Amino acid sequence: MERKSERELRRPFEESLRLHAFYRGKIETHLKCPVRGYEDFALWYTPGVAEVCRHIEQDPGLSFTYTSRWNTVAVVSDGSRVLGLGNIGPEAALPVMEGKALLFRYLGGVDAVPLCLRVSSPDALVEAVKTLEPSFGGVNLEDIAQPACFSILERLQEELEIPVWHDDQQGTALVVLAGLLGALDVVGKKREDIRVALIGAGASNLRIASLLMKAGVRGENIVLCDTKGILHRDREDLARSNPWKWQFCLVTNGENLKGGKKEAIEGRDVLIALSSPGPGVIEPEWVSRMNRDPVVFACANPVPEIWPWEAKEYGARIVATGRSDFPNQINNSLGFPGLFRGVLSVQARKITDEMCLAAAFALYHFAKRRGLHEEYIIPTMDDWEVYVEEAKAVASVAVEQGLARRPRRPEEVEEEARSLILRARRMVAEGVRNGTIPLPPEGESA
């Protein structure tokens, strides 16, 4: 793999700043109904809308029929752990949440509203989200620090009657599993045999460990490592302070291995790092001590824990990162748009691990049909049809689990998903063609 220059690595940051200044935001509200004349206001607003209100008063579930609630998600963050930037606050989190809304719309045909909240506690965030429930068909939690993110997700999943999802947990796990399935195919290894090191024990890697075990990876063959070292059964600090981490001390690391990152990585088939931005977090020499044909996922943003070319030079057969400027991007954008498309199409009440597994396997099978190889272990965001496949798979599981308010046949979900996704893409393309979405002058400074 070719090394990139410092200038090449900096370009996405500089260009992003320029374009954000030009567009002053990435999303805006568009009408989906016609306004043919003055008389239409009496239908879309008063007095005609009062009849719609009366029907919903009698049956609140009709809000999914008569309003855009059925296809609208709240993207909620408190800005306490944004990308690899840390606790930067709700205002600084807004560009990320807007970007999330863009991806929901363009990739999944889902309307999304970014909501960055200034809250003082996990309880306050939970209460704020609960007040939003009547306006939305689902909630996407984003960039919330651990351990608060665990209890917030659990409480909202229990207390709301719409699906609640924490993308840093479930979304990351879904996409990592999909990429790993593809990578294992390429290197010829089986899930039940591999030994896995997870560097970082935050929200993402804890959920990854959980989903890997549900997919057939043996818990005793998984080792997690946090900033204080490997998780093992003698980590009494975690028994007292972090029950979510402590449970993994009990179900992983069958050898009760101790030490740090180096010891965790040695003799493993797979390294999955979601820790601190690099480079230098993972030493290249540690990769050379892994098993034959090692798989390395260095997924910290905005800079991976080890540069891909370094991992390759020291023996990695397959390398994936979270960045789009390298092959094998492990990005949540492959997960949440399609998953929510399926969830919303059947008006599911919850999102379950089985739905996440269905989405991950849909990604894997799509990539397998396209032809897996060392630099294509998972679909890219250009493979738009994969979101239709995910939606269909997820909706089918929701119906099977009895969680769909509106059970539908797979072919109905497929048809709706394809129509909505293509509509979103056509609207953007048409906007660029007719100038309603202007293109910035080349090289204009921010």
Backbone torsions as a table, in degrees:
resi	resn	phi	psi	omega
1	MET	NA	133.6	-176.2
2	GLU	-73.3	138.8	174.3
3	ARG	-69.8	147.4	174.7
4	LYS	-104.3	145.7	177.9
5	SER	-76.0	162.6	178.0
6	GLU	-59.1	-36.7	179.7
7	ARG	-64.9	-42.1	177.9
8	GLU	-63.6	-39.1	-178.6
9	LEU	-70.4	-29.2	-179.1
10	ARG	-83.0	-20.4	-172.1
11	ARG	-55.7	-45.0	-179.7
12	PRO	-58.3	-35.8	179.7
13	PHE	-67.1	-46.8	-177.2
14	GLU	-66.9	-42.6	-179.7
15	GLU	-67.6	-37.0	178.4
16	SER	-62.9	-42.5	179.1
17	LEU	-62.1	-42.8	179.5
18	ARG	-61.2	-46.6	-176.1
19	LEU	-72.0	-36.2	177.4
20	HIS	-63.8	-38.3	178.2
21	ALA	-67.1	-36.1	-179.3
22	PHE	-68.5	-45.5	-174.0
23	TYR	-88.7	-16.6	179.7
24	ARG	52.2	52.1	-178.3
25	GLY	112.2	156.6	-172.6
26	LYS	-107.0	-11.1	-176.0
27	ILE	-134.1	157.1	171.8
28	GLU	-153.2	169.1	-177.7
29	THR	-89.6	131.4	175.6
30	HIS	-120.0	149.9	175.7
31	LEU	-79.4	145.9	175.4
32	LYS	-114.5	-1.5	177.8
33	CYS	-117.3	154.4	-178.0
34	PRO	-79.0	149.7	168.3
35	VAL	-121.5	96.9	-173.1
36	ARG	-89.9	-15.1	-179.6
37	GLY	175.2	-179.9	-176.3
38	TYR	-55.6	-34.8	-175.1
39	GLU	-64.4	-28.2	-177.8
40	ASP	-65.0	-25.9	179.3
41	PHE	-62.4	-27.9	178.7
42	ALA	-71.8	-16.9	178.5
43	LEU	-94.0	-46.8	-177.3
44	TRP	-77.9	-24.1	178.4
45	TYR	-128.8	-148.4	-174.1
46	THR	-77.3	143.2	9.2
47	PRO	-92.3	-15.6	-170.0
48	GLY	-59.2	-36.1	-175.5
49	VAL	-63.2	-19.9	-180.0
50	ALA	-59.8	-34.6	179.6
51	GLU	-66.3	-37.7	176.0
52	VAL	-62.8	-43.8	179.1
53	CYS	-59.8	-41.0	-179.5
54	ARG	-63.9	-39.6	178.5
55	HIS	-65.0	-42.7	-179.8
56	ILE	-68.0	-33.7	177.0
57	GLU	-59.1	-40.4	179.9
58	GLN	-73.2	-31.1	180.0
59	ASP	-145.0	93.4	-177.5
60	PRO	-55.4	-24.9	178.4
61	GLY	-62.4	-20.5	178.1
62	LEU	-69.3	-10.2	175.2
63	SER	-62.2	-24.2	176.7
64	PHE	-77.2	-16.9	-179.7
65	THR	-95.7	-41.4	-170.5
66	TYR	-98.4	-7.2	-179.3
67	THR	-130.8	175.9	-179.9
68	SER	-79.8	4.3	-179.4
69	ARG	-54.6	-37.0	-174.3
70	TRP	-58.6	-23.9	-174.3
71	ASN	-124.2	22.2	-173.4
72	THR	-123.0	132.1	-177.9
73	VAL	-118.4	141.1	171.4
74	ALA	-90.9	127.3	176.0
75	VAL	-102.0	105.6	-166.5
76	VAL	-113.3	131.5	175.6
77	SER	-146.9	152.6	170.3
78	ASP	-104.8	2.1	177.9
79	GLY	71.3	20.9	-174.2
80	SER	-86.7	-14.4	175.1
81	ARG	-155.2	82.7	-171.8
82	VAL	-97.7	119.6	-178.5
83	LEU	47.2	-130.5	176.0
84	GLY	-100.5	18.1	-171.3
85	LEU	-95.9	-14.4	177.7
86	GLY	87.5	-151.7	-176.5
87	ASN	-84.7	88.2	-175.2
88	ILE	-104.6	-1.6	175.1
89	GLY	92.2	162.3	-174.0
90	PRO	-66.1	-37.1	179.9
91	GLU	-63.7	-44.6	-178.3
92	ALA	-71.3	-19.1	177.2
93	ALA	-79.5	-18.5	-172.6
94	LEU	-58.9	-40.7	178.3
95	PRO	-58.8	-35.2	178.6
96	VAL	-68.4	-43.7	-178.8
97	MET	-67.8	-35.1	173.4
98	GLU	-63.1	-41.7	177.8
99	GLY	-61.5	-38.8	177.3
100	LYS	-62.3	-42.1	179.1
101	ALA	-63.7	-39.3	176.5
102	LEU	-58.9	-46.0	-177.9
103	LEU	-67.9	-39.9	175.4
104	PHE	-54.5	-47.4	-175.2
105	ARG	-71.1	-50.3	-172.0
106	TYR	-73.7	-37.2	-174.8
107	LEU	-94.1	-26.9	-176.1
108	GLY	-121.3	-3.6	-176.5
109	GLY	65.0	25.4	-177.9
110	VAL	-105.4	131.9	173.4
111	ASP	-80.2	136.5	-177.4
112	ALA	-140.1	143.1	-178.4
113	VAL	-118.3	118.1	177.7
114	PRO	-74.6	128.6	-178.7
115	LEU	-132.4	103.0	178.0
116	CYS	-99.3	118.5	-169.4
117	LEU	-106.0	136.1	171.7
118	ARG	-94.8	97.5	-176.9
119	VAL	-123.2	157.4	-172.4
120	SER	-100.6	-10.6	-174.8
121	SER	-163.3	163.4	173.6
122	PRO	-57.4	-38.6	178.1
123	ASP	-59.7	-42.5	-179.0
124	ALA	-65.5	-37.9	179.2
125	LEU	-66.8	-42.9	178.0
126	VAL	-59.3	-47.0	-178.6
127	GLU	-64.6	-37.9	178.8
128	ALA	-63.3	-44.2	-179.2
129	VAL	-67.1	-37.5	179.2
130	LYS	-61.2	-35.1	179.0
131	THR	-69.3	-20.6	-177.9
132	LEU	-84.5	-14.8	-170.5
133	GLU	-50.6	-42.2	-176.0
134	PRO	-62.9	-15.9	-176.1
135	SER	-98.9	-7.1	-170.1
136	PHE	-131.1	154.1	175.2
137	GLY	-93.2	-10.7	179.1
138	GLY	-170.3	165.3	-179.8
139	VAL	-130.0	128.6	173.7
140	ASN	-109.2	107.2	175.4
141	LEU	-81.0	144.1	-171.8
142	GLU	-149.2	137.3	168.9
143	ASP	53.5	52.7	176.5
144	ILE	-114.4	130.8	-173.7
145	ALA	-66.3	150.5	171.8
146	GLN	-87.7	155.9	3.7
147	PRO	-85.5	-1.5	-176.7
148	ALA	-58.0	-34.0	-176.3
149	CYS	-60.5	-30.2	-178.6
150	PHE	-68.1	-50.5	-177.9
151	SER	-69.3	-34.7	178.7
152	ILE	-62.0	-46.9	179.3
153	LEU	-62.6	-47.4	-177.7
154	GLU	-60.6	-43.3	-178.7
155	ARG	-66.6	-44.3	-177.7
156	LEU	-69.5	-35.7	175.9
157	GLN	-62.2	-35.2	-178.5
158	GLU	-78.9	-35.5	-169.1
159	GLU	-97.3	-15.7	179.7
160	LEU	-103.0	154.8	178.0
161	GLU	-103.2	18.7	172.2
162	ILE	-125.3	156.9	-177.1
163	PRO	-66.4	133.2	176.2
164	VAL	-120.1	135.9	-171.1
165	TRP	-140.9	135.6	173.1
166	HIS	-107.2	107.6	-170.3
167	ASP	-64.7	-32.1	179.6
168	ASP	-67.8	-24.7	174.5
169	GLN	-92.2	-73.0	-171.2
170	GLN	-69.0	-41.1	-177.7
171	GLY	-65.8	-44.6	179.1
172	THR	-63.9	-42.7	-179.4
173	ALA	-62.2	-43.3	-179.8
174	LEU	-57.7	-49.6	-174.4
175	VAL	-73.9	-37.8	176.5
176	VAL	-61.8	-44.1	178.2
177	LEU	-59.7	-45.0	179.7
178	ALA	-59.3	-46.0	179.0
179	GLY	-64.3	-38.8	-179.9
180	LEU	-66.7	-39.0	177.5
181	LEU	-59.0	-42.8	178.0
182	GLY	-66.6	-43.0	-179.1
183	ALA	-63.5	-41.0	-179.8
184	LEU	-64.8	-35.0	174.9
185	ASP	-60.0	-43.9	-176.4
186	VAL	-66.7	-42.6	-176.6
187	VAL	-88.4	-5.4	175.6
188	GLY	72.4	40.8	177.4
189	LYS	-119.7	154.7	-176.9
190	LYS	-103.1	146.2	-178.8
191	ARG	-55.0	-44.2	-173.7
192	GLU	-71.6	-11.6	-177.5
193	ASP	-103.5	-19.7	-169.8
194	ILE	-74.1	151.4	173.4
195	ARG	-109.3	129.1	-168.7
196	VAL	-123.4	134.4	170.7
197	ALA	-110.1	127.6	175.9
198	LEU	-111.3	110.2	-179.2
199	ILE	-94.7	118.7	-168.9
200	GLY	103.7	134.6	-179.9
201	ALA	-130.7	46.3	175.7
202	GLY	-91.7	-162.3	-175.9
203	ALA	-57.0	-42.0	-175.8
204	SER	-66.7	-54.0	-174.1
205	ASN	-69.7	-31.0	175.6
206	LEU	-63.4	-43.5	179.1
207	ARG	-71.1	-34.5	175.9
208	ILE	-60.1	-47.3	179.3
209	ALA	-57.0	-43.3	-179.6
210	SER	-62.8	-46.5	-177.3
211	LEU	-70.8	-34.8	176.2
212	LEU	-60.0	-41.8	179.7
213	MET	-66.5	-38.7	177.1
214	LYS	-65.7	-25.7	-179.4
215	ALA	-89.2	-2.5	174.5
216	GLY	115.1	-1.5	174.5
217	VAL	-77.0	135.7	-176.0
218	ARG	-76.2	131.1	-179.2
219	GLY	-57.5	-38.0	-177.9
220	GLU	-68.1	-15.9	179.0
221	ASN	-94.9	5.0	179.7
222	ILE	-106.8	134.7	173.7
223	VAL	-124.3	129.0	174.5
224	LEU	-106.8	148.9	-177.8
225	CYS	-137.5	121.5	176.0
226	ASP	-103.2	-167.5	-175.0
227	THR	-66.3	-18.3	180.0
228	LYS	-100.6	-2.9	177.9
229	GLY	126.6	-168.9	-176.0
230	ILE	-68.0	142.1	174.2
231	LEU	-78.9	124.7	179.5
232	HIS	-146.9	176.4	-170.6
233	ARG	-75.1	-4.0	177.2
234	ASP	-103.3	9.1	179.5
235	ARG	-79.8	73.7	-176.8
236	GLU	-65.6	-21.9	176.3
237	ASP	-59.8	-36.5	-179.5
238	LEU	-79.4	-32.5	177.5
239	ALA	-57.5	-33.1	-178.2
240	ARG	-89.2	-35.5	-166.5
241	SER	-106.9	-23.0	-172.8
242	ASN	-145.9	88.4	-176.9
243	PRO	-62.1	-27.3	-179.8
244	TRP	-68.3	-44.3	176.0
245	LYS	-69.1	-38.8	-175.2
246	TRP	-59.7	-37.8	-179.1
247	GLN	-63.0	-28.8	177.9
248	PHE	-78.6	-23.1	172.1
249	CYS	-62.3	-28.1	-174.8
250	LEU	-89.6	-25.1	-172.8
251	VAL	-112.6	-5.5	176.0
252	THR	-117.3	180.0	173.6
253	ASN	56.1	63.0	-177.9
254	GLY	-59.8	-25.7	178.6
255	GLU	-83.9	-4.7	-173.9
256	ASN	54.2	41.8	179.6
257	LEU	-62.3	143.3	178.3
258	LYS	-125.8	161.6	-179.4
259	GLY	129.3	-155.4	-176.8
260	GLY	-118.9	-154.0	-175.8
261	LYS	-60.9	-43.4	-178.1
262	LYS	-57.9	-47.3	-178.8
263	GLU	-68.7	-34.4	-179.7
264	ALA	-66.2	-35.0	-173.8
265	ILE	-83.6	-31.5	-174.6
266	GLU	-60.5	131.1	176.0
267	GLY	76.2	17.8	179.8
268	ARG	-102.2	154.2	175.5
269	ASP	-87.3	-29.8	-173.6
270	VAL	-134.3	134.0	173.2
271	LEU	-119.4	121.2	177.2
272	ILE	-120.4	111.2	-177.4
273	ALA	-111.0	121.1	169.1
274	LEU	-134.2	80.7	-171.9
275	SER	-130.1	-115.8	-178.8
276	SER	-100.2	146.1	176.8
277	PRO	-57.1	140.8	-179.1
278	GLY	-99.2	-151.5	-0.1
279	PRO	-79.7	175.8	176.7
280	GLY	95.4	-3.8	177.7
281	VAL	-73.2	-37.9	173.4
282	ILE	-108.8	120.9	179.4
283	GLU	-77.1	134.0	179.6
284	PRO	-53.8	-36.4	-177.0
285	GLU	-62.7	-29.1	178.8
286	TRP	-65.8	-34.0	179.1
287	VAL	-63.4	-36.5	-179.0
288	SER	-65.7	-17.7	-179.3
289	ARG	-93.9	4.4	177.2
290	MET	-80.3	173.1	179.2
291	ASN	-69.9	174.2	-179.7
292	ARG	-55.6	140.9	178.1
293	ASP	51.5	57.0	-176.6
294	PRO	-70.1	151.0	176.6
295	VAL	-110.6	126.4	-177.3
296	VAL	-122.6	117.8	172.1
297	PHE	-108.1	106.5	178.1
298	ALA	-107.9	95.1	-162.4
299	CYS	-110.8	10.0	177.5
300	ALA	-63.5	143.8	175.1
301	ASN	-115.6	147.2	1.7
302	PRO	-86.4	-4.5	-178.2
303	VAL	-124.5	127.7	-178.0
304	PRO	-65.9	158.5	-177.6
305	GLU	-62.2	-26.9	176.2
306	ILE	-144.8	139.8	177.8
307	TRP	-67.5	142.3	-178.1
308	PRO	-55.9	-40.5	-177.6
309	TRP	-66.9	-30.6	176.5
310	GLU	-68.0	-44.8	178.8
311	ALA	-61.0	-40.1	179.1
312	LYS	-65.4	-43.3	-179.1
313	GLU	-60.2	-29.0	-177.5
314	TYR	-101.7	19.6	166.7
315	GLY	111.7	-5.6	-178.9
316	ALA	-64.0	130.6	177.4
317	ARG	-79.8	-41.2	179.5
318	ILE	-130.4	135.3	176.9
319	VAL	-128.3	134.7	174.6
320	ALA	-129.6	150.9	176.3
321	THR	-136.1	-178.6	175.0
322	GLY	-91.0	2.6	-172.8
323	ARG	-99.7	147.4	-179.3
324	SER	-82.7	-10.7	-179.1
325	ASP	-92.8	11.0	171.3
326	PHE	-127.9	157.4	175.2
327	PRO	-63.3	160.9	174.4
328	ASN	58.6	57.2	177.4
329	GLN	-74.4	122.1	174.8
330	ILE	-96.3	95.8	-172.5
331	ASN	-130.9	135.0	-178.4
332	ASN	-59.2	-18.9	-180.0
333	SER	-62.5	-15.5	174.2
334	LEU	-81.4	-11.8	-174.9
335	GLY	-106.6	-62.2	-168.4
336	PHE	-64.5	-34.6	-178.8
337	PRO	-63.9	-44.6	-179.8
338	GLY	-71.9	-39.9	179.1
339	LEU	-62.1	-48.6	179.6
340	PHE	-66.7	-32.0	176.2
341	ARG	-58.3	-44.0	178.8
342	GLY	-69.2	-42.1	-179.7
343	VAL	-61.8	-45.3	-176.8
344	LEU	-72.6	-32.9	-177.6
345	SER	-65.4	-26.5	176.8
346	VAL	-110.6	8.0	179.1
347	GLN	52.2	52.9	-179.7
348	ALA	-68.2	147.8	179.6
349	ARG	-85.9	-24.8	-175.4
350	LYS	-141.9	164.5	167.7
351	ILE	-116.4	125.6	-176.2
352	THR	-111.8	167.2	176.8
353	ASP	-61.7	-33.6	179.5
354	GLU	-64.3	-34.5	175.4
355	MET	-67.0	-39.5	178.1
356	CYS	-64.1	-42.1	177.7
357	LEU	-62.7	-41.7	179.5
358	ALA	-61.7	-41.2	178.8
359	ALA	-66.1	-42.5	-179.6
360	ALA	-62.4	-43.6	-179.7
361	PHE	-70.4	-30.6	174.7
362	ALA	-63.7	-41.9	176.2
363	LEU	-61.8	-46.7	-178.6
364	TYR	-61.1	-48.8	-177.6
365	HIS	-65.3	-34.8	177.3
366	PHE	-62.6	-48.7	-179.8
367	ALA	-63.7	-37.2	-179.7
368	LYS	-63.9	-39.9	177.8
369	ARG	-65.2	-33.0	179.3
370	ARG	-74.7	-24.4	180.0
371	GLY	111.4	95.9	-178.9
372	LEU	-73.0	141.9	170.6
373	HIS	-156.0	-178.4	-170.6
374	GLU	-60.9	-25.3	-179.8
375	GLU	-113.4	16.4	173.2
376	TYR	-148.3	84.4	179.4
377	ILE	-104.8	-6.3	-175.3
378	ILE	-154.8	148.7	178.5
379	PRO	-60.5	163.2	173.0
380	THR	-104.8	170.3	180.0
381	MET	-68.4	-12.8	174.1
382	ASP	-75.9	-18.8	-179.9
383	ASP	-81.8	69.6	-168.1
384	TRP	-62.8	-27.0	-178.0
385	GLU	-67.1	-18.5	179.5
386	VAL	-64.9	-29.2	179.7
387	TYR	-68.6	-31.5	174.8
388	VAL	-66.6	-43.3	179.2
389	GLU	-62.8	-43.4	177.6
390	GLU	-60.6	-47.4	-178.3
391	ALA	-57.3	-45.7	-179.2
392	LYS	-62.8	-44.3	-178.4
393	ALA	-65.1	-44.3	-178.4
394	VAL	-67.2	-44.5	180.0
395	ALA	-60.8	-39.0	179.4
396	SER	-62.0	-41.3	178.1
397	VAL	-66.9	-41.1	178.2
398	ALA	-59.0	-41.0	178.7
399	VAL	-67.3	-45.1	179.8
400	GLU	-60.3	-35.6	-177.9
401	GLN	-85.3	1.3	178.8
402	GLY	71.7	25.6	-176.8
403	LEU	-104.9	3.7	-177.0
404	ALA	-95.2	123.3	172.7
405	ARG	-69.1	-28.0	-175.6
406	ARG	-129.2	75.9	-178.9
407	PRO	-59.0	135.0	-178.8
408	ARG	-140.7	155.9	178.5
409	ARG	-73.2	150.3	-179.1
410	PRO	-53.8	-39.4	-178.6
411	GLU	-67.7	-28.7	175.9
412	GLU	-69.1	-44.2	178.2
413	VAL	-62.6	-43.0	179.4
414	GLU	-60.2	-45.1	-179.2
415	GLU	-64.0	-44.2	179.9
416	GLU	-66.1	-43.7	-179.3
417	ALA	-60.6	-47.1	-180.0
418	ARG	-60.6	-43.1	-178.4
419	SER	-63.6	-45.5	-176.9
420	LEU	-69.9	-39.7	-180.0
421	ILE	-67.5	-45.3	178.8
422	LEU	-64.5	-36.8	177.9
423	ARG	-60.9	-45.1	179.8
424	ALA	-62.4	-42.0	-179.1
425	ARG	-68.8	-39.5	179.8
426	ARG	-65.7	-37.4	-179.7
427	MET	-62.4	-39.2	178.3
428	VAL	-68.7	-46.2	-179.7
429	ALA	-60.8	-42.5	179.4
430	GLU	-66.5	-38.2	177.9
431	GLY	-61.6	-38.9	176.9
432	VAL	-67.9	-41.1	-178.5
433	ARG	-64.1	-42.9	-175.0
434	ASN	-93.0	0.2	174.2
435	GLY	89.0	-1.4	176.4
436	THR	-70.6	-21.9	166.6
437	ILE	-110.6	98.7	-175.3
438	PRO	-74.4	151.3	172.8
439	LEU	-94.3	137.1	-177.6
440	PRO	-71.7	150.6	173.9
441	PRO	-58.8	137.7	-177.4
442	GLU	-59.6	126.6	174.0
443	GLY	76.8	5.3	179.6
444	GLU	-62.1	134.7	-176.1
445	SER	-78.3	156.5	178.8
446	ALA	-76.4	NA	NA
